[in-house]
Amino acid sequence: YVLGNVIEPIGRDYLYSELVNPIFIKDGDNVKVKVAVKFIDNQTKATQVSQYELVLHKDSNWKIVG
């Protein structure tokens, strides 16, 4: 789940592969996450790695809030 437009959709034909070295840091009621995500490009079959720094918050579910 994502709050508003905090992150943009990828907009490509990627297949999720795996998380790489996620680092979780507690910050008050939130959790900061630094992570790389591996995707497979369905057209070229190449591996695409994207890096993210996210802020997560839990209400009824975990949400990306920043």
Contact map, one row per residue, 1 for C-alpha under 8 A:
111000000000000000000000000000000000000000000000000000000000111100
111111100000000000000000000000000000000000000000000000000000001110
111111000000000000000000000000000000000000000000000000000000001111
011111000000000000000000000000000000000000000000000000000000000000
011111110000000000000000000000000000000000000000000000000000000000
011111110000000000000000000000000000000000000000000000000000000111
010011111000000000000000000000000000000000000000000000000000000001
000011111100000000000000000000000000000000000000000000000000000000
000000111110000000000000000000000000000000000000000000000000000000
000000011111000000000000000000000000000000000000000000000000000000
000000001111100000000000000000000000000000000000000000000000000000
000000000111110000000000000000000000000010000000000000000000000000
000000000011111000000000000000000000000011100000000000000000000000
000000000001111100000000000000000000001111000000000000000000000000
000000000000111110000000000000000000001111000000000000000000000000
000000000000011111000000000000000000111100000000000000000000000000
000000000000001111100000000000000000111100000000000000000000000000
000000000000000111110000000000000000111000000000000000000000000000
000000000000000011111100000000000011110000000000000000000000000000
000000000000000001111100000000000011110000000000000000000000000000
000000000000000000111110000000000011000000000000000000000000000000
000000000000000000111111000000001111000000000000000000000000000000
000000000000000000001111100000001110000000000000000000000000000000
000000000000000000000111110000111100000000000000000000000000000000
000000000000000000000011111000111000000000000000000000000000000000
000000000000000000000001111111110000000000000000000000000000000000
000000000000000000000000111111110000000000000000000000000000000000
000000000000000000000000011111100000000000000000000000000000000000
000000000000000000000000011111100000000000000000000000001100000000
000000000000000000000000011111110000000000000000000000111100000000
000000000000000000000001111111111000000000000000000000111000000000
000000000000000000000001111001111100000000000000000011110000000000
000000000000000000000111100000111110000000000000000111110000000000
000000000000000000000111000000011111000000000000001111000000000000
000000000000000000111110000000001111100000000000001110000000000000
000000000000000000111100000000000111110000000000111100000000000000
000000000000000111110000000000000011111000000000111100000000000000
000000000000000111110000000000000001111100000011110000000000000000
000000000000011111000000000000000000111110000011110000000000000000
000000000000011110000000000000000000011111001111000000000000000000
000000000001111000000000000000000000001111111111000000000000000000
000000000000111000000000000000000000000111111100000000000000000000
000000000000100000000000000000000000000011111000000000000000000000
000000000000000000000000000000000000000011111100000000000000000000
000000000000000000000000000000000000000111111110000000000000000000
000000000000000000000000000000000000000111011111000000000000000000
000000000000000000000000000000000000011110001111100000000000000000
000000000000000000000000000000000000011110000111110000000000000000
000000000000000000000000000000000001111000000011111000000000000000
000000000000000000000000000000000001111000000001111100000000000000
000000000000000000000000000000000111100000000000111110000000000000
000000000000000000000000000000001111100000000000011111000000000000
000000000000000000000000000000011110000000000000001111100000000000
000000000000000000000000000000011100000000000000000111110000000111
000000000000000000000000000001111000000000000000000011111000000111
000000000000000000000000000001111000000000000000000001111100011111
000000000000000000000000000011100000000000000000000000111110011110
000000000000000000000000000011000000000000000000000000011111111000
000000000000000000000000000000000000000000000000000000001111111000
000000000000000000000000000000000000000000000000000000000111110000
100000000000000000000000000000000000000000000000000000000111111000
100000000000000000000000000000000000000000000000000000011111111100
111000000000000000000000000000000000000000000000000000011110111110
111001000000000000000000000000000000000000000000000001111000011111
011001000000000000000000000000000000000000000000000001111000001111
001001100000000000000000000000000000000000000000000001110000000111
